[in-house]
Amino acid sequence: MPQKKKILIRIGSLRHGGAEKVLTTFLKNLPEDKYEIDLLLNLYSGKYLDEIPKWITIIFLNKGEMITTNRIQDIPKKAARVFYQKSLKKFPNLLYKRKLKGKKYDIEFAAIHGMRDEILNSPLKSSKKIVWIHNDLSQVKGYSSDEIKKFFKFDKVMVISEKIEKLFFDLAENENQKQKIIKIYNPLDTEEILTKAEKPVVNYQFDQTIPTFISVGTIFPQKGFDRLLNIHKRLIDEGLFHKILIIGNGLDFENIKKLKSELNVDETAAMLGFTDNPYPYFKNADFYILSSRYEGFPTVLFEAITLKKKIIATEVSGVNEMLNNGELGLIIENSEEGIYSGMKKALLQPQDFEEYSENLKNYTIPFNLKNSVEKITSVLDEL
C-alpha cells in the first residue's frame, strides 16, 4: 500500500465565510486512505469545526471565539492573541518545532490568500506549496501587482474563477509561472443545499404579499450591505414597499445594524445573524440580491442558482461566469445606482424575471462537487 501523503493546511478559523465552507466541503469528500492531514487554525473557532472528518487532526494557536469589539475588558486577551500569532509568524521555526512537533510534510497548503506568507516562510524547504485564491486580489486593499506576483513562489496557484485566472495570467512573467495557475470551481454539495432548503423557517415571518429580497454573507464592507440598506431606504421613500432580509455575521455586523436604525428601516429590514441553514430563507424569499463591491467567485450565487431563485447581482468577479453572461439572472452595475435600478426593476417589472426562471429550470450546473474534488486531489497527487 502506498504511503499516505502528509499535508498541512492553514486557515484562520472555521467561521462562516465562503472559503471556510468550501474547505470543509472539500475535506468531507476526501478519501481517508490517501492522505494524512493536519489542519492548523489560528483560532479554534467556527460553525464548521464539527463537520471536519475525525481522521483529520485539528491543531490551533488560540482557542475561543473571535473578538470583534474593542471593549476595555477584551483588549488584553485580544492583544495577547495578536502578539502570540505574530511571534509565530516571525519565528516559524518555533511553530514547527513546538506546535507541529517537528513533523515533516509533503505538501503545505494555504487555504486562503491571507496565509501566503505563513506557508512561503515555512522552514520545510522540501515541501511542495499550494495556495487557494478565493478573491479578486486586484480589488483587495494592500495587493499591488508586485504583491500579487509573490504568489508565483508557490508550486501551484489554485483560482476559482475566470476573472482571477486572467489576473494571474496577465501578471505571469514566463511560461513556468503560467503553468502554476489552475482554475478549479469551488466544491459545493448540491444535494445538501436542496435537502436543507426543505426545513422550516425559524425566527422570521415571510409575507407572501410583500416582495422580499434576501442577501446572505459574512458582514464585511466588501459585501456592500450598507449600499443595500441605503437603496432599500430610497425605494421605500419612493413608495415601493418591500422587505430586506440579511443573513450572516461578521466584523461589520454592529455597524450595519446601526445604519439600519439610523435609516429608520427596522420595520422593513431584518438581520438574523448567522444560521447553520440559510436555505429555507432562500427558498421563501422572492429575490436573491448580491450587493458586493468585490468577490472571487461568490459561492452564495451557486446556492441561489441551485434553488432556482430570481437573482440580481453586481458585476463582480465570477458573476458573469456563474450567471451565463446574464441568462440566469440580472447583472447590474457595481454601484449604488446599479443596485437601485436592479431592485426597482424587480419591484415594478417582476414579469421581466420570468425569463431567468425559465432558463434556470433547464440549467445544469457545470461546477459539481465530484469534478472539483477530483481536480484538487489530482493537483495534490501530482506534486
HELIX and SHEET records of a PDB file:
HELIX    1   1 GLY A   18  LYS A   28  1                                  11    
HELIX    2   2 LEU A   49  GLU A   51  5                                   3    
HELIX    3   3 ILE A   72  ASP A   74  5                                   3    
HELIX    4   4 ILE A   75  LYS A   90  1                                  16    
HELIX    5   5 PRO A   92  LEU A   94  1                                   3    
HELIX    6   6 LEU A   95  LYS A   99  3                                   5    
HELIX    7   7 HIS A  113  MET A  115  5                                   3    
HELIX    8   8 ARG A  116  LEU A  120  1                                   5    
HELIX    9   9 LEU A  137  GLN A  139  5                                   3    
HELIX   10  10 SER A  145  LYS A  149  1                                   5    
HELIX   11  11 LYS A  150  LYS A  153  5                                   4    
HELIX   12  12 GLU A  162  LEU A  171  1                                  10    
HELIX   13  13 GLU A  175  LYS A  180  1                                   6    
HELIX   14  14 THR A  190  LYS A  196  1                                   7    
HELIX   15  15 PRO A  221  LYS A  223  5                                   3    
HELIX   16  16 PHE A  225  ASP A  237  1                                  13    
HELIX   17  17 PHE A  253  GLU A  262  1                                  10    
HELIX   18  18 TYR A  279  ASN A  284  1                                   6    
HELIX   19  19 THR A  299  THR A  306  1                                   8    
HELIX   20  20 VAL A  319  MET A  322  1                                   4    
HELIX   21  21 ASN A  324  GLY A  326  5                                   3    
HELIX   22  22 GLU A  336  LEU A  348  1                                  13    
HELIX   23  23 PRO A  350  PHE A  353  5                                   4    
HELIX   24  24 GLU A  354  LYS A  361  1                                   8    
HELIX   25  25 LEU A  369  GLU A  382  1                                  14    
SHEET    1   A 7 THR A  57  LYS A  63  0                                        
SHEET    2   A 7 TYR A  35  TYR A  44  1                                        
SHEET    3   A 7 LYS A   5  ILE A  11  1                                        
SHEET    4   A 7 ILE A 107  ALA A 110  1                                        
SHEET    5   A 7 LYS A 128  ILE A 133  1                                        
SHEET    6   A 7 LYS A 156  VAL A 159  1                                        
SHEET    7   A 7 ILE A 181  LYS A 183  1                                        
SHEET    1   B 6 ALA A 269  MET A 271  0                                        
SHEET    2   B 6 LYS A 243  ILE A 247  1                                        
SHEET    3   B 6 THR A 212  VAL A 216  1                                        
SHEET    4   B 6 PHE A 287  LEU A 290  1                                        
SHEET    5   B 6 LYS A 310  THR A 314  1                                        
SHEET    6   B 6 LEU A 330  ILE A 332  1                                        
END                                                                             
